[in-house]
Amino acid sequence: MSATGQSYVTIFYYAQNVKIKVSNATMKVANANASMSVW
């Protein structure tokens, strides 16, 4: 694999990682808001 291809793969994995972290954070915030509104 060329160096360029390698960096694209790295960027892709990094982006996937960020997406997962963001969605997890969003879920936590949504859950916190939901439990707040129950009280």
Secondary structure, 3 states (H helix, E strand, C coil): CCHHHHHHHHHHHHHHHHHHHHHHHHHHHHHHHHHHHHC
